[in-house]
């Protein structure tokens, strides 16, 4: 699926998503990633939502989001609720959805200048 949204200068936008690859700007990414307006982390270790651990959530927290979008792959899968507790305790909103929906939602929120982080599983 190709996403077309006007790119405000200087922010990361997801330009396309297909199974096995997410394109952030002009950069193809084939691994799980974290993306925010100003940061792109392509060496985020969990490969699947079931691999998510507290240290991975801590990396998300370091980006200081107000909203986290968790793109769980081709279909919606929820992680262990205990893993999301550190986000909720800090008043950070979290939405779990399939990766395609997370990509689209991320683009809308980041274009609205929201402090959003998308944690996207490519597999």
Residue pairs with C-beta under 8 A, 6 or more apart in sequence:
1 16
1 17
1 18
1 100
2 15
2 16
3 13
3 14
3 15
3 16
3 17
3 103
3 104
3 107
5 13
5 107
5 108
5 111
6 111
7 13
7 25
8 111
10 38
11 37
11 38
11 110
11 111
12 24
12 25
12 35
12 36
12 37
12 38
12 39
12 40
12 110
13 24
13 25
13 107
13 110
13 111
14 22
14 23
14 24
14 35
14 103
14 104
14 106
14 107
14 118
15 23
15 24
15 25
15 26
16 22
16 23
17 23
17 99
17 100
17 103
19 74
19 122
20 30
20 122
20 123
21 28
21 29
21 30
21 122
22 28
22 29
22 33
22 99
22 103
22 120
22 122
23 29
24 33
24 35
24 40
27 40
29 40
29 42
29 122
30 122
31 42
31 43
31 44
31 47
31 122
32 44
32 45
32 46
32 47
32 119
32 120
32 121
32 122
32 123
33 40
33 41
33 42
33 44
33 119
33 120
33 122
34 40
34 41
34 44
34 59
34 60
34 63
34 117
34 118
34 119
34 120
35 41
35 106
35 117
35 118
35 120
36 63
36 65
36 110
36 115
36 116
36 117
36 118
37 110
37 113
37 115
37 116
39 63
41 59
44 56
44 59
44 119
45 51
45 56
46 52
46 53
46 56
46 121
47 121
47 123
48 73
48 121
48 123
49 70
49 72
49 73
49 77
49 78
49 79
49 121
50 77
50 79
52 79
52 80
52 83
53 83
54 83
54 86
57 83
57 84
57 86
57 87
58 86
60 68
60 87
60 117
60 119
61 86
61 87
61 90
61 92
63 117
64 115
65 92
65 115
65 116
65 117
66 92
66 93
66 114
66 115
66 116
67 92
67 93
67 94
67 95
67 109
67 114
67 115
67 116
67 117
68 87
68 92
68 93
68 94
68 95
68 116
68 117
68 118
68 119
69 94
69 95
69 97
69 102
69 105
69 106
69 109
69 116
69 117
69 118
69 119
70 79
70 94
70 95
70 96
70 97
70 102
70 119
71 97
71 98
71 99
71 100
71 101
71 102
71 103
71 118
71 119
71 120
71 121
72 78
72 79
72 96
72 97
72 98
72 99
72 102
72 121
73 98
73 99
73 121
73 122
73 123
74 98
74 99
74 100
75 98
76 96
76 97
76 98
77 96
78 96
79 96
84 94
87 94
88 94
95 102
95 105
97 105
99 120
99 121
99 122
102 118
102 120
103 118
103 120
105 118
106 116
106 118
109 116
110 116
